[in-house]
Amino acid sequence: MSRRITLEIDAAVFRELERRAARELLSVKELCEDILRRSASMSRLKRGGSSIPTKVDDKFIEYFSRAGHYKKSKGKKIKK
C-alpha cells in the first residue's frame, strides 16, 4: 500500500536533487524514495536492529553490502 507525502523543497535543493537523480539514472521521485529508504534502514541499524540479512542469496548484494565491513581496532596487546 502506497502512502503519499507532499514536501515543499527550495528551488536550489530541487535542482541538486535533479542533478543527483540524473547522475544515478533515476527520476527525482525514485531518488527521494531511495534516500528515505536508506535513512530509515540506517536508523534501524543504530537502534540495534538489522535491516540487512546476515546471509543473502544474491552474491552481488552480499559483496557490495556494508554489513559486517566495519573495522574493529587492531591494537597490539601488551604482555605483562
Backbone torsions as a table, in degrees:
resi	resn	phi	psi	omega
1	MET	NA	124.5	-179.8
2	SER	-87.4	145.4	174.6
3	ARG	-117.2	151.2	-178.3
4	ARG	-111.1	133.4	175.9
5	ILE	-126.3	132.7	178.0
6	THR	-109.7	127.7	-179.7
7	LEU	-122.6	144.4	170.8
8	GLU	-102.5	120.2	-176.1
9	ILE	-120.2	138.0	176.7
10	ASP	-58.4	148.1	-177.1
11	ALA	-59.6	-39.1	-180.0
12	ALA	-65.9	-40.1	178.5
13	VAL	-66.1	-40.6	179.7
14	PHE	-64.1	-39.1	176.9
15	ARG	-61.3	-40.5	177.8
16	GLU	-65.0	-39.4	176.8
17	LEU	-63.8	-39.9	177.9
18	GLU	-63.1	-42.6	178.9
19	ARG	-63.3	-45.7	-179.4
20	ARG	-65.4	-40.4	178.5
21	ALA	-62.4	-42.7	178.8
22	ALA	-63.9	-40.6	179.9
23	ARG	-64.7	-35.7	-178.8
24	GLU	-95.0	8.2	178.4
25	LEU	56.9	44.5	178.3
26	LEU	-127.6	163.4	169.9
27	SER	-82.0	165.6	178.6
28	VAL	-62.1	-39.0	177.9
29	LYS	-60.7	-47.6	-180.0
30	GLU	-63.4	-39.8	178.9
31	LEU	-62.8	-46.0	179.2
32	CYS	-62.5	-41.1	177.2
33	GLU	-61.9	-41.2	179.8
34	ASP	-65.5	-43.5	179.0
35	ILE	-61.4	-45.2	180.0
36	LEU	-66.1	-40.5	179.4
37	ARG	-62.9	-45.2	179.6
38	ARG	-63.8	-40.8	179.4
39	SER	-63.1	-43.3	179.5
40	ALA	-65.3	-40.0	-179.4
41	SER	-70.4	-34.4	178.1
42	MET	-69.3	-36.4	178.0
43	SER	-67.1	-32.2	176.5
44	ARG	-66.8	-38.4	178.9
45	LEU	-66.7	-38.2	-179.5
46	LYS	-66.8	-30.5	179.2
47	ARG	-78.1	-9.0	178.8
48	GLY	108.9	-13.0	176.7
49	GLY	-79.6	166.4	178.9
50	SER	-120.0	123.5	178.0
51	SER	-94.1	-11.0	-179.5
52	ILE	-110.6	120.9	-180.0
53	PRO	-61.9	149.0	-178.1
54	THR	-69.3	-32.3	179.0
55	LYS	-124.4	122.1	-178.2
56	VAL	-115.8	137.6	179.5
57	ASP	-69.3	-31.3	-177.5
58	ASP	-84.0	111.7	-177.5
59	LYS	-62.7	-31.4	178.6
60	PHE	-62.0	-47.1	179.4
61	ILE	-65.3	-43.4	-179.1
62	GLU	-62.5	-39.9	-178.2
63	TYR	-68.1	-42.6	-175.1
64	PHE	-92.8	0.8	178.5
65	SER	-73.9	147.2	178.2
66	ARG	-88.1	-6.9	-177.9
67	ALA	-62.9	129.4	176.8
68	GLY	78.7	7.0	-177.8
69	HIS	-103.7	9.6	178.3
70	TYR	-79.3	130.0	-176.0
71	LYS	-79.1	138.5	173.5
72	LYS	-93.9	154.0	-179.0
73	SER	-65.3	139.4	-178.1
74	LYS	-114.3	50.3	179.0
75	GLY	-71.2	146.7	178.6
76	LYS	-77.7	139.4	176.9
77	LYS	-84.5	137.8	-179.1
78	ILE	-95.6	126.5	178.7
79	LYS	-86.8	138.9	179.2
80	LYS	-105.7	NA	NA
